[in-house]
Amino acid sequence: MELEILKPFGPSIIKIKIPQETIDQMNVYVDEMINNKNKLEKFNEGPQLAGNVYQEFLMNTDFMKKIKWGELIGSACNQWVWKEKTLQLKSFQIIKSWIVRQFKNEYNPVHIHSGDVSGVGYLKVPKTMGETFQKDKKVNNNGKLVLIDGSKRLFSPATYTITPKIGDFYLFPSYLMHTVYPFLGTNEERRSVSFNAKIDDQSSSI
């Protein structure tokens, strides 16, 4: 697995690619879920999550096993721990994994996750996230993910901004605060997948 370690501030994060086959399987899963009212109600996770978005629902255990989701992110975590601490990961357990369907004007407020390790990756991204109201604005954060680590320090910024791209998947410590800005001007969907996981105590200092 090609794995990139990023250190924009205090804790490191990692970036991997979701295989295209897995992206396709997840999108089919989502599209089938959308058309099944009973499943939508059963796996609706919206009330338990921070987002003010259209739909958030769990991936069921059988589906995650079928696409070997735990193996993919568990392998990434194992490499992460080895590169950072020269330790072998003794255990990796997904607490839950869910998919977020976000549309224009929706957002995720600043929040943290449970467990030791979390992540977010992208299954669909709008062609445009819309313009800023001030046309000469140099920075446009519409629809972007921002990771937050304390306050700005010398040679260490407090935030790291991620532009969503299909297939990109970022893993980070669960305590890391993060937020997703709303986007504008399109009826297209921004679809992402996230997870929370526990790892063994020996390695949890990543």
C-alpha positions in Angstrom: 0.0 0.0 0.0 1.3 3.4 -0.9 1.1 5.5 2.2 2.1 9.2 2.7 2.7 10.6 6.2 1.8 14.2 6.6 3.0 16.4 9.4 1.4 19.8 9.0 1.4 20.4 12.8 1.7 18.4 16.1 0.2 14.9 15.4 0.9 13.2 12.1 -1.8 12.1 9.8 -1.6 9.7 6.8 -3.0 9.7 3.3 -3.8 6.6 1.3 -5.9 5.8 -1.8 -9.2 3.9 -1.7 -9.1 1.3 -4.5 -11.5 2.1 -7.3 -13.3 -1.2 -6.8 -14.0 -0.3 -3.2 -15.2 3.1 -4.2 -17.6 1.6 -6.7 -18.9 -1.0 -4.2 -19.5 1.7 -1.6 -21.4 3.9 -4.1 -23.6 1.0 -5.1 -24.2 0.2 -1.4 -25.3 3.9 -0.8 -27.5 4.0 -3.9 -29.3 0.8 -2.9 -29.7 2.2 0.7 -31.2 5.4 -0.6 -34.0 3.4 -2.3 -34.7 1.2 0.7 -36.7 3.0 3.4 -36.4 0.2 5.9 -32.6 0.1 5.6 -32.4 3.9 5.8 -34.3 3.9 9.1 -32.3 1.0 10.5 -28.9 2.4 9.7 -29.6 6.1 10.1 -26.8 7.5 12.2 -27.7 11.2 11.8 -28.9 11.8 15.4 -25.6 10.4 16.8 -23.3 12.4 14.6 -22.3 16.0 14.6 -23.2 17.0 11.0 -26.0 19.2 9.8 -26.3 17.3 6.6 -28.8 15.5 4.5 -28.0 11.8 5.4 -25.6 9.9 7.5 -25.9 6.2 7.9 -23.8 3.2 9.1 -22.2 0.6 7.0 -23.3 -2.7 8.2 -20.8 -5.3 9.4 -21.5 -7.8 6.6 -20.8 -5.2 3.9 -17.6 -4.1 5.5 -16.4 -7.7 5.7 -17.4 -8.2 2.0 -15.3 -5.3 0.8 -12.5 -6.0 3.3 -12.8 -2.5 4.7 -11.3 -3.3 8.1 -8.3 -5.0 6.3 -7.6 -1.9 4.2 -7.6 0.7 7.0 -6.1 -1.7 9.6 -3.2 -2.3 7.2 -2.8 1.5 6.8 -2.8 1.9 10.6 -0.2 -0.8 11.1 2.1 0.9 8.6 1.5 4.2 10.3 2.4 2.9 13.7 5.5 1.1 12.4 6.8 4.2 10.6 6.2 6.4 13.6 7.0 4.2 16.5 8.7 1.1 15.1 5.9 -1.0 16.8 3.8 -3.8 15.5 0.1 -3.1 15.9 -1.3 -5.9 18.1 -5.0 -5.1 17.6 -7.3 -3.0 15.4 -11.0 -2.9 15.9 -13.5 -0.7 14.0 -16.1 0.8 16.4 -18.2 2.0 13.5 -18.0 3.3 9.9 -20.5 5.5 8.2 -21.2 7.4 5.0 -22.2 11.1 4.8 -24.3 12.6 2.0 -23.7 16.3 2.0 -25.4 18.8 -0.3 -25.1 22.6 -0.7 -25.4 24.8 2.4 -24.9 21.8 4.7 -21.9 21.5 7.1 -20.1 19.6 9.8 -19.3 21.8 12.9 -16.0 21.5 14.8 -16.0 18.1 16.6 -13.9 15.1 17.6 -14.5 11.4 17.3 -14.4 8.4 19.7 -11.8 5.7 19.8 -8.1 6.1 18.9 -8.0 6.5 15.2 -10.5 8.1 12.7 -10.5 8.9 9.1 -12.4 10.3 6.1 -12.3 9.6 2.4 -14.2 10.7 -0.6 -16.6 8.7 -2.9 -18.2 11.6 -4.8 -17.2 15.2 -5.1 -19.1 18.0 -6.9 -17.4 19.5 -10.0 -17.5 22.9 -8.3 -18.0 23.9 -4.7 -19.1 27.4 -5.6 -17.5 30.8 -5.5 -16.8 33.0 -2.5 -19.1 36.0 -2.1 -16.1 38.3 -2.3 -15.0 37.7 -5.9 -11.3 38.7 -5.3 -10.9 36.4 -2.2 -7.7 34.4 -2.5 -8.8 31.5 -0.4 -12.0 29.4 -1.1 -12.7 26.8 1.6 -16.1 25.8 0.3 -16.7 22.1 1.0 -13.2 21.5 2.4 -12.2 19.5 5.4 -10.1 21.4 8.0 -8.1 19.6 10.7 -7.4 21.7 13.8 -4.6 21.3 16.3 -4.6 23.8 19.2 -3.4 27.3 18.4 -0.8 28.6 15.9 2.8 28.4 17.1 6.1 29.4 15.5 6.7 27.1 12.5 3.5 25.2 13.3 0.1 26.2 11.9 -3.0 25.4 13.8 -5.0 24.1 10.8 -4.6 21.9 7.8 -7.0 22.3 5.0 -7.9 19.3 2.7 -9.5 19.7 -0.7 -11.7 16.6 -1.3 -10.7 14.3 -4.2 -12.3 11.0 -5.1 -10.3 8.2 -3.6 -8.3 10.2 -1.2 -8.5 8.9 2.4 -7.0 10.6 5.4 -6.4 8.9 8.8 -5.8 10.9 12.0 -5.9 10.6 15.8 -9.6 10.6 16.9 -9.0 13.5 19.4 -8.1 15.9 16.5 -10.7 18.5 16.0 -12.1 19.0 12.5 -14.8 20.6 10.6 -16.3 20.6 7.1 -17.4 23.9 5.5 -20.6 24.1 3.4 -20.4 24.5 -0.3 -22.6 26.5 -2.7 -24.0 26.8 -6.2 -24.5 23.1 -7.1 -27.1 20.4 -6.6 -24.4 17.7 -6.8 -23.6 15.5 -3.8 -20.4 15.4 -1.7 -20.2 11.8 -0.5 -17.6 10.7 2.1 -16.9 7.7 4.3 -15.6 7.9 7.8 -14.7 5.5 10.7 -13.7 5.3 14.3 -11.4 2.5 15.6 -9.6 1.2 18.6 -6.0 0.1 18.6 -4.0 -1.6 21.3 -2.8 0.4 24.2 0.9 0.0 23.4 0.5 1.8 20.1 -2.1 4.3 21.0 0.4 7.1 21.6 0.5 7.9 17.8 
